[in-house]
Amino acid sequence: MTSVRQKAVVLIIDGLGDLPVDCLDGQTPLEAARTPVLDAMAAAGCHGLVDPILPGEIPNTDSGVGLLLGLSPEQAGALHRGPVEASGAGRRLQEGEVAVRANFATIEERSGGLWVTDRRAGRITAQVDVLAEAIDGIELGDGIRAEFRPTDQHRGVLVLSGPGLDAAVSDTDPGDAGHPGFVLDSRPLRPAADLTANKINDFLREAHRRLVGHPVNRARRSAGKPVASGVITRGAGTWFRPANRLETLGLSAAVVAGCNTVLGLARLFEFDTVEDPAFTAALDTDLEGKVAAALSALQNHDMAYVHVKASDLCAHDRNPLAKRDFLERLDRALAPLAAAGVVVALSSDHTTDSNTGAHTADPVPSLIFDPLRPPASEAPAINFGETACREGTLPRLRSFEFLDRILAAMGC
C-alpha cells in the first residue's frame, strides 16, 4: 500500500460553479456568498479553475464526480447513469440486464403524446416508495420484465431483465432545454437495441396509466401539489467494474453522501460509504454531521470524500439566492477542516447556471489547502469564486489532473 504523509478530505460541491446573475449585481452565487473559511483556505493554499472533463464539454454528475473519485478519463465515456443508479439502490446488475436512470415527472396526455410539465414532479419526496411499488414488476412481453426502484427524491432506476436486451437506446427525458415538452420516444442506436427501445416506451405508457389516477396523486392534486403521473428515462447501460486510480495506488477511501448517484459510484469502486438519514441530497442535509463523519473516517482511510448536492438543486430550480444562502451555511460547517491538520480540497462535478437551470461547460472553482505548505508571504485576501479562480494560483486543470495535485499534497 502507498504510504501517505498526510490524509485528505475532498469536498465535491455539486453544481458549485455558476454564471453571473442580475439579482446578485452581476456576481455568481458563490461570489455573492460570505465564505470566510473558503476564502482563507484558498488564500493560504492554491486555487484555480478545473474543467471536469474537457474544456467546452458539458459534464454530468456521474462523470464529473467519477473523475474526482479516481475514474480514468479513458473510461469516463463508458460510465452510464443507469448502472450507477442501480448500484446506489443496492441492485447489482446481472449479465444481459439493462438499467436506466428514471425521474418521476408530472405528465399529461396530449394529442401529440405524453407532455411533461415538471421533470421532477415538484421534487417529490413523500410516498415515492408507494408510487414505485405501483410500477414495479411489470411484465412487458417477450420475456421482458421491468423492475422499478426509487432512490432519492423524484429519482429512481428502471431495470429491464430478459432475453435480447441491448443498452444502446436514446433517452426519453426531454431535459431542461426541452422542458416543458413531450416525452421523447426511446430509439435504438443500433439495430440490436430495437427491442429494448420498444419495451422502454411500453413501460412509460403503462407507468403513466397506473400513476395518473393513483391515490397518492389524487391526494396531491387535491392539495395543489404537482403529481408524479409518469416516468422519464436517460442513461441506459449495463454493469461494468471501472478501474480506479486510488485503488491502483493502494489508497483507501470513504465517501460521505446522501445522493444515490454518488453512493452508486462509490460502490462500483468498492469504496466504503458513510450514510445517515440526516445525510440527504437536499437542502436539509446535515452539513456539520457530514464534515464530522469525514474526519472520523480518516481514522481508517487515507481519503474521505464529502458530496453535497443542494447547491446544484438550487441552480436547477433557478434560485440563485437560495444557492448563495446555502453556500454560506456550507462555509460555516467547514470551519473544523481548517484546523484538522489534513489536506482539504474542494471542487465540483460541473457548473449549473442559475439563469437557465442547465449544466454548462464552464470550469468550476477549486482549491487545495495543505497545512504543511508554507503560505505565500503577504498572500492577498481573496473572495473565493469564479473571478478569483480565473487568476488563481493553480493552472487550469482537468479533474484527473486536479486529483493528481491532491495526491501530491498528500505525499503519495
N, C-alpha and C positions, 0 to 999 in steps of 0.2 A: 504494500500500500504506500502511496505517496505521502511523505510526511509534510506537514504544513507548519509554517512559522506562526500563522495567525488563522483564526477561523473567521467566517464571514456570514453576515446577514444580507441577503439580496432582496430588495423590495421591488416588486413588479406592480406598478400602479396602472391599472388597466385604463386605456384611453387618456392618459395623463396629458399628452400634447394636445394643443388646440390652436385655433386661429383667432386673430383679433375680433373683438365683439363690441358693437356700438354702445351697448348699455354699460360696458366697463371702460368707457372712454378710450376705445381702441386697444385695450390690453387683452391678453388672454386670461382665462380664469386663474391659471397658475400665477401669472404676473400680478394680477389684482389681489391675490390672496396674501395675507400676512403669514409668512412662513419663516420665522426666525431660526428654527432648528435647521431646516434645509439650507437656508442662506448661509449659516455659519459652517455647516459641513462642506458645502460647495466651495466656500472661500478658503477653508483650511485644507481641502483636498483638491480634487480636479473635477471639472465639469465641461460638458460639451453636448453636441447633438449626435444621436445614434439613429441610423437607418435600420429598422428591424430586419429587413430583407435586403433589398437593393434600392438605391435612390430612384424615386419615381414609381416604385411598386407598392401597391396598397396591400398591407398585411391583414390577416385575420387573427383572432385571439389564439387559435391553436398553433399557427406557425410562429407568430410573434412571441408567445410565451415559450413555445418549444425550443426555439433557438437560445433563449436565455437560460433554459434548463439544461442545455448541452446537446440538443439535437444538431446533427451535422447539416450544414447548408445543402449538401447533395441530396439529403433525404427529405428536405422540407416540402418538396412538391408531392411526395408520396404520402404525406400526412393528411388524412381526410377527417372532417369533423364528426361524421357518423361513428366510426370506430372509437374515437376519443370519447364521445359522449357515452357510448356503450360501456367503455372501460370505467368511466366515472360512476356509472349506475351499477357497477359490480357485475356487468353482463359480459363475460368473456366470449367472444365470437368463435364459432366453430368453422371449420373449413366449409366453404360454399355459402355461408350466410352473408347477407348484406345489411349494413347498418346505415341509417340516415338520421342526421340531426333534424329535430322537429320543433316547431313552435305551436302552441295553442294560439289561435287567432280569431278575431271577430270577422265572420264570413257570412255573406248573404247571397242568395241565388238571384241572378240577373239573366237576361236573355242571352248574353254572351258567355255565361259560365258562372263560376263562383267568384264573387267580388270581395276583396279584402279591405275592410275599413280600419282595422287596427291589427298590425302584425304581431302584437304581443298581448292582445286581449286585456288591455289595461294593466299589464304586468301582474296578471292574476297569480295569487298565491294560495287562496283558500280553496280547499276541496279539490285540488287538481288531481289527487290520487283517486277520488271518486270518478272524475271525468275520464281519467286514464283507464280505469277499470272497464268503463263502458265501451272502449275501443280496443281493448286488449284481446288477443286470441282470435282474431277474425280469420276465418278460412276464405282464401281468395280464389280457390280453384286451382287446378293443375298441380295439386300437392303443395301449394304455397300457403304458408301461414304467417300472419302479421302479429308480432308481439310489440306492445307499446308500453314504455316505462316513463313516468315523469321523473324529472331531475330537480332543477331549482326554478322557482317562479313559474313562468309560462313555458319553460323549456322541457323537452323530452327527447326520447330516442325511439325510432321505429326500427325493428329488426325483422327482416324477411328471411324465412327458412324454407328450404325445399329445393327441388332439382332445377338445374338450368339457369340459376341466377348469375347476374353479371353487374358489377357496380358502376359501369361506365354509363351513367344516366345523368341528365341535366336536372337542375334544381326546379322546384315548383314555387319557391318563395320569390315574390317579385322584388324583394329588397327595399331598402329605404328609398332608393331613387325611383322605384316603380310603384310607390305606395302613396295613396290608395290605388289599387289596380286589381286586375284579375289574377287568380291563382294560375300559375303557368302550368302547361302540360309537361309532365316528365317525358323527355325524349331520349331514345337510345343514342349514345355517342359512337356506337359501333353495332353492327347487326346482331351480335350475340346478346346485347342488352335489351332487345325489344321486349322480351317477356317481363323483365324487371320493371321497365318503364310503365308498361301497361298495368302491372299489379300495383305499383305506387299510385297511379291515377285511380284505379279501382278503390284502393284503400281510402284515398282522400274523399271520394264521393260518399262512401259508406260511413266514414267518420263524421262527415257533415250531417248525414241523415240521422245518425244516432245522437249527435250532440245538440242539434239546433233546438230540440224540444226537451232536452234533459232537465230534470227537476232543479239541478244546480243552476242551470242557465235561466230557467223560468224565474227563480228567486232573484238572480242578479238583474234580470230585465226589470222586474218589479221594483227593485231598489235603485234603478237608474244607472247600474254599472255595466261596463262592456261585457258582453257574453263571450265565452270560449266555444264558439259554434263550429269550429273546424280546425284543421291542421295544415300547415305548410312545411315543406322539407327542403333540405340542402345538404351538401357534403357527403354524398354516398361513398362508402368504401368498405373494404374488408380488413380483417385483422392482420397486423404485422407488428413485429418487435423491432422498433427503431434502435439504431446504435446511439450511444450517448458518450459525450466527451468525458464527463465526470467519471463514469464507470471505467473508461479506458485508463484514466489516471489513478484509479483505485480510491477515489474520494467518496465519502458517504454524504448523502443529502436528505433532508427532511423538507416537506412542503406544508406550510400552514395556509389553508384556503377554505373557502366555502363555496367556490364556484365549481360546478360539476366538470366543466371542460378542463380546468387546471388539475383537479383531482384525477381526472382520467389520464391526462398526460403523465402525472406523477406515477400512476400505477403502471402505465405502459413502460416507463423507465425503471420500474421496480424500486422507486424511492419510497421511504416511509412517509405517510401522510399524518398530519395532526389536524383533527377535526373536533368541532364542538358545536352544539346547537346555536351558540351565540356567534359563531363564525359564519355569517351569512354572505350571500352575494348581493346584498342590498345596502341601503343607507344605514340600516340599523345594526350593521356588523360591529362587533366588539373589537375596536382597533387596539386598545390597550391590552386586551387579552391576547390578540394575535402577536403583538410585539413580545409580551412576556413568554408566550409559548415558543417563539422562535429562539429567544435567549436560552430557554430551558432545553430546547432540542440540541443546542450546541454542546451540551454536556456529552452527548453520544454521537454527534455528527460533525463533519468538517464544515458543512454549509447548511444554512436554514433559509429557505425561500418564504417570503410572505407575499401572498397575492391579495390585492384589494380591487374589487370590481366596481364600486359605486360611482367613482368618477366617470367611468365610461357610460353608466346608465344615465347620469345627469346630462351628458353631452348628447346621447342618443335622443333624449327627451327634449332637447333644445332648451335646456335650463342652465345657462352659464352661471347665474347667481347661486344656484344650489351647488354647482360644481365648485365654485370658489369657496363657498362656506364649508363644504365637505373637506376640501384640501387644507383649510385652516384647522379643522378638527383633527385631520390626519397628522399635521405637523406637530400639534401638541402631544399626540400619542407617541411620536418618535423620539421624544426627549431622552428616554433611558438609553437609546442606542448610542448617543454621542459620548456617553461616559462608560460604555460597556467594555472598552478595550478590544474591540473586534473591528474588522473591516466592514464598512457599511457601503453598499452600493444601491443605487436606485435607477430604474429605467422603466420602460413601458413596452407593451406589445404593439402599439400603434397610436396614431393621433386620431382623435374623434372630434369633428368640427361641431361646436355648439350652435353654429348658424344653420347648418343643414341637417344635423343629426347623423351624418355619414362618416365612415372612416376615410382618411385621406392618405396620400403618400408622403406627407411631411415627416421629417425626422422628429425624434422625441427627445426632450430634455433629460439628461442623465448626469449622475455624479458618482464618484468613488471617494470615500473618506477612509484614509489609512491612519490610524492613531500612531503608528510608528514612523510615519513620514513627516519630517520637519516641515511646518508650514512656510510658505514663501515669506520673506521678510516684508513687512508692511503690506501684506496682502489686502487689497481694497475690498471693502464690503460690497456684496452683490445682492441683487434681487433675483433669486434663482427662478429661471423661467426661460422661455424660448429665446428672447432677445439676448439675455446674458450668455446663454449657451452658444449662441451663434458666434460669439467672440471669446469662447471659453478657453480653458487650458488643456482640453483634450482635443486631438484632431477628430475630424468627422469619421466615425467608425460604423461598421455594421455590427449587429447584435453579437455574432460569434466572436468578433474581434474585441468587443466590449467585455465579454466573458473572459477572454484571454487576459485582459488588463486586471480583472478581479483576481484571477488565479495568480497572476504575477505578484499582486499586492499581498496575497496570502503566503507567498513564498514557495509556491508549487514548483 
